[in-house]
């Protein structure tokens, strides 16, 4: 039995644990590593039209399919890689989303050359309103509509809102986010 078919059969308790782990340890926390920022962008793009649970269940398959989200490697993907991804049942097989991942990796390589890192580019553009971020992302990246941009920025700590102030995780996120503590 494949990993994906096992993950699809999660018990309600395991599904709850999957969400809790993401909520308590990843959602809203700042990410320093460019490859992990790229990973979150790709996952958010692939979530469009689907549930976040679907993406969480497929995250390991995405990591395998996209070379652990190594930006330089994905930027060098060929047409053969695009075809391989279209055949990979462990990920979302949507040509537009696959093309967006590869083209966005190429864009991030350029941003790294110009700004030192993807993280630096994001930080240099902070703070912006959600609307300003959406406009910038639409101009810079592919397949980045308002909801994708909002979730990417909230999930990586560039926009507030991942946790309400009464959520026990809120203070943990706040303590780790220098963008909110200035």
Residue pairs with C-beta under 8 A, 6 or more apart in sequence:
2 90
3 60
3 61
3 90
4 57
4 58
4 61
4 89
4 90
7 57
7 58
7 60
8 57
10 18
10 57
15 53
18 53
18 56
18 57
19 52
19 53
19 56
22 52
22 56
23 169
24 169
26 155
27 154
27 155
27 162
27 163
27 169
28 154
28 155
28 157
28 162
28 163
28 169
28 173
28 177
29 156
29 157
29 172
29 173
29 176
29 177
30 156
30 157
30 176
30 177
30 178
30 179
31 37
31 40
31 119
31 156
31 157
32 119
33 119
34 71
34 108
34 112
34 117
34 118
34 119
35 68
35 69
35 70
35 71
36 69
37 118
37 119
37 122
37 156
38 69
38 71
38 74
38 104
38 105
38 108
38 118
39 62
39 63
39 66
39 69
40 152
40 155
40 156
41 104
41 141
41 144
41 152
42 62
42 66
42 69
42 101
42 104
43 55
43 59
43 62
44 148
44 151
44 152
44 155
45 97
45 100
45 101
45 104
45 143
45 144
45 148
46 55
46 62
46 91
46 92
46 94
46 97
47 54
47 55
47 148
47 151
48 97
48 143
48 145
48 147
48 148
50 92
54 92
55 62
55 92
58 90
58 91
58 92
61 88
61 90
61 91
62 69
62 90
62 91
63 69
64 90
65 84
65 85
65 88
65 90
65 91
66 74
66 85
66 91
66 101
67 73
67 74
71 105
71 108
71 109
71 112
71 118
72 105
72 109
74 101
74 102
74 105
75 102
75 105
75 106
75 108
75 109
77 85
77 102
77 105
81 102
82 95
82 98
82 99
82 102
85 91
85 93
85 98
86 93
86 95
86 98
87 93
96 143
97 143
99 142
100 141
100 142
100 143
100 144
103 141
103 142
104 141
104 142
104 143
107 140
107 141
107 142
108 118
111 117
111 118
111 121
111 140
112 118
114 121
115 121
115 124
122 156
122 158
123 179
125 133
125 136
126 158
126 179
127 179
128 136
130 146
130 149
130 150
130 153
130 159
133 149
133 150
133 153
133 158
133 159
134 144
134 145
134 146
134 149
134 150
137 144
137 148
137 149
137 152
138 144
138 145
138 149
144 152
150 159
153 159
154 160
154 161
154 162
155 162
157 173
157 176
157 177
157 179
157 180
158 179
160 180
162 173
163 169
163 170
163 173
164 170
174 180
174 181
175 181
